[in-house]
Amino acid sequence: MVLRRGDNGPEVTELQQRLSQLGLYAGNANGDFDGQTENAVRSYQFTRGIDEEQGVYGKETRERLEAETAEP
C-alpha cells in the first residue's frame, strides 16, 4: 500500500510512530498524512538514499523503515 499526503488511517499512524522512533517526526501520531509527515518521509528517504518518489511512502521506503524500527 502506498501512502501519500492526504491519506489517513491506522497505517499512517503506524508510519508516524515509526518515524518518531528515529526522531524524524515530532508531531502527534494522529493518522493524518499531512505536510509534517510528508517532510519526515522525505528526510528518511534522503538520509537512506532511497530512490523512490520523495515524500511518498512506497514499497522500498516501507521495507527499509520496517526493518529499522520496532512495530509500534
Secondary structure, DSSP 8 states (H G I E B T S, - for coil): --B-TT-BSHHHHHHHHHHHHTTS--S---SB--HHHHHHHHHHHHHHT--S-TT-B-HHHHHHHHHHS---
